[in-house]
Amino acid sequence: MAFPAALPARVVPRTEIHTPVVASSSPGQPERGMPTQDCLANTICAVKDRVRWRVPAWKPAFCQKIAHAVLESAERYQIPPALILAVMINESDMNEATFRITVRNRAIYAKDGGLMGIRCIVDKQGHCSNGHVRGMRWKEVMDPATNIALGARELAHYRDGGGVTKLTVRTRDSKGRLVVRQKHVPCAHKNHAYWAHYNHGPHYIDHGPARHYPHHIGVLYYALARAMGVDTTEVTTTRLTVNDPGRRPRTFDHPVEARYQKLCQAIRDSKSACAGVTTAVLH
């Protein structure tokens, strides 16, 4: 299971997380990329039943609660519900009680947990001291609806310039001499999906196993969007340049690792009763 790196240290009023947003649950035609609440709840229950590991299935009422929270956060932060759900599956196998503790110098340094794998660096008073969770208690972070909102906000943060990259620039110093220096600029996500930063933090890691994280999320995102019959344009138009020697190029319709093959098959087998027409199908 992958957990997101420590969030950037920035104080954010919690009212932005808890202020309700009304999400449509009407049975009519969903907005572009936005399923109805009933469609999403049906998908959540069906997928949960196939990915859970020694934990109880969710009851329909709880699936409706999770679906409402996902749609609420999707509307607030303009993040596709299928992407939020993809991160949820990847980070926690849809287990709202899962967590991991990091210990340093024989003391608890951080906790990662909840549906979206949110990190809380714990201070001496038992509060989180990092990023978007600064000042919150661990119990608050673990609340399913709050945890989903925090995850969606983190995705939006990196999509909208929270990631950074190094740029080599040539400038002249005070004596008119040409000098070369490194400058940090907002990441344009030219060779990776913006959701890579959810795991990598501000700097995208273009080597080793970590570079495959955006593909892992992408194949789940695509499979979920297809299962719910919603628009897939964002994922199908996302640039992905990760290739493995001796293998076909990675695409979002082709899971490579066994775990993601099984997860995508579970999503396809969920037989979600959702109406809609998917667009921009990968070939």
Long-range contacts (C-beta under 8 A, 24 or more apart in sequence): 1-90, 1-91, 1-92, 1-93, 1-98, 1-100, 1-117, 2-90, 2-91, 2-117, 2-199, 2-213, 2-216, 3-91, 3-100, 3-112, 3-117, 3-119, 3-199, 4-91, 4-112, 4-117, 4-118, 4-119, 4-154, 4-198, 4-199, 4-201, 5-119, 5-199, 5-200, 5-201, 6-110, 6-119, 6-121, 6-130, 6-131, 6-201, 7-119, 7-130, 7-131, 7-132, 7-133, 7-154, 8-131, 8-157, 8-162, 8-201, 8-202, 9-130, 9-131, 9-134, 10-131, 10-132, 10-134, 11-134, 11-135, 12-131, 12-132, 12-134, 12-153, 14-135, 14-136, 16-153, 17-132, 17-146, 17-149, 17-150, 17-153, 18-146, 18-149, 20-72, 21-72, 21-75, 21-76, 22-72, 23-68, 23-71, 23-72, 23-74, 23-75, 24-71, 25-68, 25-71, 29-275, 29-276, 30-230, 30-276, 32-230, 32-231, 33-80, 33-81, 33-82, 33-225, 33-230, 33-231, 33-233, 33-234, 34-71, 34-74, 34-75, 34-80, 34-81, 34-230, 35-71, 35-81, 35-82, 35-228, 35-229, 35-230, 35-274, 35-276, 36-274, 37-64, 37-67, 37-68, 37-71, 38-64, 38-67, 39-228, 39-229, 39-272, 39-273, 39-274, 39-275, 39-276, 40-67, 40-70, 40-71, 40-81, 40-85, 40-228, 41-66, 41-67, 42-272, 42-273, 42-274, 43-85, 43-224, 43-227, 43-228, 43-270, 43-272, 43-274, 44-70, 44-85, 44-94, 46-270, 46-271, 46-272, 47-85, 47-89, 47-94, 47-224, 47-266, 47-267, 47-270, 48-94, 49-270, 50-266, 50-267, 50-269, 50-270, 51-89, 51-93, 51-94, 51-263, 51-266, 52-93, 52-94, 52-95, 53-93, 53-95, 55-95, 55-97, 58-94, 65-144, 65-145, 66-115, 66-144, 66-148, 68-145, 69-144, 69-145, 69-148, 69-149, 70-148, 70-152, 72-145, 72-149, 73-148, 73-149, 73-151, 73-152, 73-153, 74-152, 76-149, 76-152, 77-152, 77-153, 77-155, 77-156, 78-156, 79-152, 79-155, 79-156, 79-159, 80-221, 80-225, 80-230, 80-234, 81-230, 82-221, 82-224, 82-225, 82-228, 82-230, 83-155, 83-195, 83-217, 83-221, 83-234, 83-235, 84-116, 84-148, 84-151, 84-152, 84-155, 85-220, 85-224, 86-217, 86-218, 86-220, 86-221, 86-224, 87-116, 87-117, 87-151, 87-155, 87-195, 87-198, 87-217, 88-115, 88-116, 88-148, 88-151, 89-220, 89-263, 90-216, 90-217, 90-220, 91-115, 91-116, 91-117, 91-151, 92-116, 92-117, 96-142, 96-144, 96-147, 97-142, 99-142, 111-138, 111-141, 113-141, 113-142, 114-141, 114-142, 114-143, 114-144, 114-147, 115-144, 115-147, 115-148, 115-151, 116-147, 116-148, 116-150, 116-151, 116-152, 116-154, 117-151, 118-147, 118-150, 118-151, 118-154, 132-157, 151-198, 154-198, 155-194, 155-195, 155-198, 158-187, 158-194, 158-195, 158-197, 158-198, 158-202, 159-194, 159-195, 161-186, 161-187, 162-186, 162-197, 162-202, 163-187, 163-189, 163-194, 163-197, 163-202, 163-203, 163-204, 164-202, 164-203, 165-203, 165-204, 189-239, 190-239, 191-239, 191-241, 192-239, 192-240, 192-241, 192-242, 193-217, 193-218, 193-238, 193-239, 193-240, 195-221, 211-242, 212-242, 212-250, 212-256, 212-257, 214-240, 214-242, 215-240, 215-242, 215-250, 215-252, 215-256, 216-257, 216-260, 218-252, 219-252, 219-253, 219-254, 219-255, 219-260, 219-264, 220-260, 220-263, 220-264, 220-267, 221-252, 222-252, 222-253, 222-282, 223-263, 223-264, 223-267, 223-268, 224-267, 225-278, 226-268, 226-278, 226-281, 227-267, 227-268, 227-270, 227-272, 227-274, 228-272, 228-274, 228-276, 229-274, 229-275, 229-276, 229-277, 229-278, 230-274, 230-276, 230-278, 231-278, 231-279, 231-280, 232-278, 232-279, 232-280, 232-281, 232-282, 233-279, 233-280, 236-280, 236-281, 236-282, 237-280, 251-282, 252-282, 253-282
